[in-house]
Amino acid sequence: MIYKLSNVAEREMIEEEFGLSFRYPNLYKPNPVINGFNESNLSVVTMANKSEITFAIWGLMPQDFEEEWANFQDKANTLNVPIQDLEHINWMKESLTERRCLIIVTGFYTHLVKKGKTLSFYLHQPSNKPFYLAGTYNILEDGFRCTALITDTMDSFTSNYHDLSHLAPVIIPKEKADTWLSKSTSTKDLKKIMGEPVKIELKAEQLSSDFFDHYITTQNTPSTTRFEKLMSNS
């Protein structure tokens, strides 16, 4: 399971990379460490509107849910949802067939246990360009969207840097985006997309033991400048 993501790309880079515009461009800010245990927004492209980028709260909740995010996440951690759960848990089933999305990130954080300690890594493209992760979403009673990463058995590369779980986010290549968001795509074909070898090259950078200490004590968006300095020192 993955609880921290990164999106350090500037808005213009994201729009150029995917050929899409933000619905609310002034609301987007790069965020080097998106902590799922805070109530955080992710940039997403949804089945309902494939031609624009919008926002969703990280943490899936039932369709038309009325309570606060924290109330639900205290009872059920739904930052990540395995594909098997989406197929079998009643309130999640419809989101898989009717409300898939693509979550935009520039990387994610993994953890490995070694010699009695945890090592942390940042996985990203060498170019630092954004890419898509498979997601699903629901719409809350107040009209806001909420989303979760869809996870599946991790590939061999990611498994070298993450052993706290056997599950990892699913990367969706740009050329598969339309198929992923198409209402006519069957569950069988969705699984086929998720099972295909990842065509995006990732690199892993080991982080210093105190890397997250600079971020987890605040809900404010950390600066990309500080992130770059910390990465260079890791």
C-alpha positions as CSV (number, residue, x, y, z in Angstrom):
1,M,0.0,0.0,0.0
2,I,1.2,3.5,-0.8
3,Y,0.3,6.4,1.5
4,K,2.5,9.2,0.1
5,L,2.6,10.5,-3.5
6,S,4.4,13.4,-5.2
7,N,3.4,15.8,-7.9
8,V,6.2,18.4,-8.4
9,A,5.2,19.2,-12.0
10,E,4.2,22.8,-12.8
11,R,0.6,23.2,-14.2
12,E,2.0,24.0,-17.7
13,M,4.0,20.8,-17.8
14,I,1.0,18.7,-16.9
15,E,-1.2,20.3,-19.4
16,E,1.4,19.9,-22.2
17,E,2.2,16.3,-21.3
18,F,-1.4,15.1,-21.4
19,G,-2.9,17.7,-23.8
20,L,-5.5,18.6,-21.2
21,S,-6.3,21.8,-19.2
22,F,-7.2,22.2,-15.6
23,R,-10.8,23.1,-14.9
24,Y,-9.6,25.3,-12.0
25,P,-6.1,26.2,-12.9
26,N,-5.5,28.7,-10.1
27,L,-6.2,26.0,-7.5
28,Y,-3.3,23.7,-8.6
29,K,-0.1,23.8,-6.7
30,P,2.9,21.4,-7.0
31,N,3.2,19.2,-3.9
32,P,6.4,17.2,-3.3
33,V,4.9,15.1,-0.5
34,I,1.1,14.4,-0.7
35,N,0.4,12.8,2.6
36,G,-2.7,10.6,2.4
37,F,-3.2,10.7,6.2
38,N,-4.0,14.4,5.8
39,E,-7.1,15.3,3.8
40,S,-5.3,15.9,0.5
41,N,-6.5,16.7,-3.0
42,L,-5.2,14.8,-6.1
43,S,-5.3,15.9,-9.7
44,V,-7.5,13.5,-11.7
45,V,-9.1,12.9,-15.1
46,T,-12.5,11.3,-14.8
47,M,-14.7,9.1,-17.0
48,A,-17.3,11.9,-16.7
49,N,-15.0,14.4,-18.4
50,K,-12.0,13.1,-20.2
51,S,-11.1,16.5,-21.6
52,E,-10.1,18.3,-18.4
53,I,-8.2,17.9,-15.2
54,T,-10.0,18.4,-11.9
55,F,-9.5,17.5,-8.2
56,A,-10.6,14.8,-5.9
57,I,-10.0,14.2,-2.2
58,W,-7.7,11.2,-1.6
59,G,-9.6,8.5,0.2
60,L,-12.6,6.7,-1.4
61,M,-16.0,7.1,0.3
62,P,-19.4,5.7,-0.7
63,Q,-21.3,7.5,-3.4
64,D,-23.4,10.4,-1.9
65,F,-21.7,10.0,1.5
66,E,-22.6,12.8,3.9
67,E,-20.1,12.6,6.8
68,E,-16.7,14.1,7.0
69,W,-13.6,12.5,5.4
70,A,-11.9,12.0,8.8
71,N,-15.0,10.1,10.2
72,F,-14.8,7.6,7.4
73,Q,-11.0,7.2,7.2
74,D,-10.9,6.5,11.0
75,K,-13.0,3.4,10.3
76,A,-11.7,2.3,6.9
77,N,-8.4,3.3,5.2
78,T,-9.4,3.6,1.5
79,L,-6.4,5.6,0.2
80,N,-5.6,2.4,-1.7
81,V,-8.2,-0.1,-3.0
82,P,-7.2,-3.5,-4.3
83,I,-8.9,-4.5,-7.6
84,Q,-10.4,-7.5,-5.8
85,D,-12.2,-5.3,-3.3
86,L,-13.6,-3.1,-6.1
87,E,-15.1,-6.3,-7.6
88,H,-16.7,-7.6,-4.4
89,I,-17.5,-4.9,-1.9
90,N,-21.0,-3.7,-2.7
91,W,-20.5,0.1,-2.3
92,M,-17.3,0.0,-4.4
93,K,-18.5,-2.1,-7.3
94,E,-20.2,0.7,-9.2
95,S,-17.2,3.0,-9.0
96,L,-15.1,0.4,-10.9
97,T,-17.6,0.2,-13.8
98,E,-19.0,3.8,-13.8
99,R,-16.4,6.1,-12.2
100,R,-12.8,5.2,-13.0
101,C,-10.2,8.0,-13.2
102,L,-6.5,8.7,-13.8
103,I,-4.5,10.2,-11.0
104,I,-1.7,12.5,-12.0
105,V,1.6,12.2,-10.1
106,T,5.3,12.6,-10.7
107,G,6.2,9.8,-8.3
108,F,5.4,7.8,-5.2
109,Y,7.2,6.7,-2.0
110,T,8.0,3.2,-1.0
111,H,9.5,1.5,2.0
112,L,11.7,-1.6,2.5
113,V,12.6,-3.4,5.7
114,K,16.3,-4.1,6.0
115,K,18.4,-5.2,9.0
116,G,15.7,-4.1,11.5
117,K,15.1,-0.7,9.9
118,T,12.9,0.8,7.2
119,L,14.5,2.4,4.1
120,S,12.4,4.8,2.1
121,F,12.6,5.4,-1.6
122,Y,11.2,7.9,-4.1
123,L,10.1,6.3,-7.4
124,H,9.8,8.6,-10.4
125,Q,10.6,9.0,-14.1
126,P,14.2,10.1,-14.8
127,S,12.7,13.0,-16.7
128,N,10.5,13.9,-13.7
129,K,7.5,14.2,-16.0
130,P,4.1,13.4,-14.7
131,F,2.3,10.1,-15.4
132,Y,-1.0,8.4,-14.7
133,L,-2.0,6.0,-11.9
134,A,-5.2,3.9,-12.1
135,G,-7.9,5.3,-9.8
136,T,-11.6,5.1,-9.0
137,Y,-13.8,7.8,-7.6
138,N,-17.2,8.6,-6.1
139,I,-19.1,11.9,-5.7
140,L,-20.1,12.9,-2.2
141,E,-23.4,14.4,-1.1
142,D,-21.9,17.9,-1.3
143,G,-20.7,17.4,-4.9
144,F,-17.0,16.9,-4.1
145,R,-15.2,13.9,-5.6
146,C,-13.2,11.4,-3.6
147,T,-10.7,8.9,-5.0
148,A,-8.5,6.0,-4.3
149,L,-5.5,4.4,-6.0
150,I,-6.3,1.0,-7.5
151,T,-3.6,-1.4,-6.4
152,D,-2.6,-4.8,-7.7
153,T,0.3,-7.2,-7.3
154,M,3.5,-5.1,-7.8
155,D,5.9,-5.6,-10.6
156,S,9.5,-6.8,-10.2
157,F,11.0,-3.4,-10.2
158,T,8.8,-1.9,-7.5
159,S,9.2,-5.0,-5.3
160,N,13.0,-4.2,-5.0
161,Y,12.0,-1.1,-3.1
162,H,8.8,-2.0,-1.3
163,D,8.1,-5.0,0.9
164,L,5.6,-3.6,3.5
165,S,2.9,-4.9,1.2
166,H,2.6,-7.0,-2.0
167,L,0.4,-4.4,-3.6
168,A,1.4,-1.2,-5.5
169,P,-0.3,1.4,-7.6
170,V,-1.0,0.6,-11.2
171,I,0.6,2.8,-13.8
172,I,-1.6,3.5,-16.9
173,P,0.4,4.5,-20.0
174,K,-0.9,7.6,-21.9
175,E,-1.8,5.5,-24.9
176,K,-4.1,3.4,-22.7
177,A,-5.8,6.5,-21.1
178,D,-8.9,6.6,-23.4
179,T,-9.5,2.8,-23.0
180,W,-9.2,3.1,-19.2
181,L,-11.8,5.9,-19.1
182,S,-14.1,4.4,-21.7
183,K,-17.5,3.2,-20.3
184,S,-17.5,0.4,-22.9
185,T,-14.3,-1.2,-21.6
186,S,-15.0,-4.5,-19.8
187,T,-13.6,-5.5,-16.4
188,K,-11.7,-8.3,-18.3
189,D,-10.0,-5.7,-20.5
190,L,-9.3,-3.4,-17.5
191,K,-7.5,-6.3,-15.8
192,K,-5.6,-6.9,-19.0
193,I,-4.4,-3.3,-18.9
194,M,-3.4,-3.6,-15.3
195,G,-1.6,-6.8,-15.9
196,E,0.5,-5.6,-18.8
197,P,4.2,-4.9,-18.1
198,V,4.8,-1.2,-17.3
199,K,6.3,0.6,-20.3
200,I,7.2,3.7,-18.3
201,E,10.8,3.7,-17.0
202,L,11.1,4.5,-13.3
203,K,14.2,5.2,-11.2
204,A,14.4,4.8,-7.4
205,E,16.2,7.2,-5.1
206,Q,16.9,6.3,-1.5
207,L,15.9,9.0,0.9
208,S,17.6,10.1,4.1
209,S,16.2,8.7,7.4
210,D,14.9,12.2,8.3
211,F,13.4,13.1,4.9
212,F,9.8,12.9,5.9
213,D,10.4,14.8,9.2
214,H,10.4,18.0,7.0
215,Y,6.8,17.3,5.9
216,I,4.7,15.1,8.2
217,T,4.4,17.8,11.0
218,T,2.5,20.2,8.8
219,Q,-0.4,20.2,6.5
220,N,0.9,23.1,4.5
221,T,2.1,22.4,1.0
222,P,5.9,22.0,1.2
223,S,8.0,24.0,-1.3
224,T,9.5,22.3,-4.4
225,T,12.7,24.1,-3.7
226,R,13.1,22.5,-0.3
227,F,12.2,19.1,-1.9
228,E,14.9,19.5,-4.5
229,K,17.5,20.3,-1.8
230,L,16.5,17.4,0.3
231,M,16.6,15.0,-2.7
232,S,20.1,16.2,-3.6
233,N,21.2,15.5,0.0
234,S,19.5,12.0,0.1
